[in-house]
């Protein structure tokens, strides 16, 4: 998947920690902050077109 950097971490999407993920951001909460990691299958799901969303934007 291109030049993405994959690192160990718990996927915030599917909660899987058996495969590498990509750090997307940092999530801030009352107790501090935590990194937001997403594995490749979850990233693919995020990249898929959303027909319902696209139709609502027309």
C-alpha positions in Angstrom: 0.0 0.0 0.0 2.4 2.7 -1.1 4.8 4.4 1.2 2.8 4.0 4.4 4.7 3.2 7.5 3.3 0.1 9.3 4.0 -0.4 13.1 2.9 -2.7 15.8 -0.2 -1.4 17.6 -3.8 -2.2 18.5 -6.2 -1.4 15.6 -8.8 1.1 16.7 -11.2 -0.3 14.1 -11.3 -4.1 14.6 -9.3 -4.3 17.9 -6.8 -6.7 16.3 -3.2 -6.5 17.5 -1.9 -9.4 15.4 -0.9 -7.4 12.4 0.8 -4.0 11.9 -1.2 -0.9 11.7 -0.6 2.7 10.6 -0.8 5.6 13.0 -3.5 7.9 11.8 -3.7 10.4 14.6 -3.8 11.0 18.3 -7.0 10.8 20.3 -7.3 13.2 23.3 -9.4 12.3 26.3 -9.7 13.2 30.0 -6.9 10.9 31.0 -4.5 12.3 28.4 -3.9 11.1 24.8 -3.4 7.9 22.9 -2.3 7.0 19.4 -4.9 6.0 16.9 -3.8 3.0 14.8 -5.7 1.3 12.0 -4.7 -2.0 10.3 -4.6 -2.5 6.5 -8.1 -4.2 6.2 -9.7 -1.4 8.2 -7.9 1.3 6.1 -9.2 -0.4 2.9 -12.7 -0.2 4.4 -12.2 3.5 5.2 -11.0 4.2 1.6 -14.0 2.5 0.0 -16.6 4.8 -1.6 -19.7 5.4 0.4 -22.6 5.5 -2.1 -25.2 6.6 0.5 -22.9 9.4 1.6 -22.1 10.5 -1.9 -25.8 10.5 -2.9 -26.7 12.7 0.1 -24.0 15.2 -1.0 -25.7 15.8 -4.4 
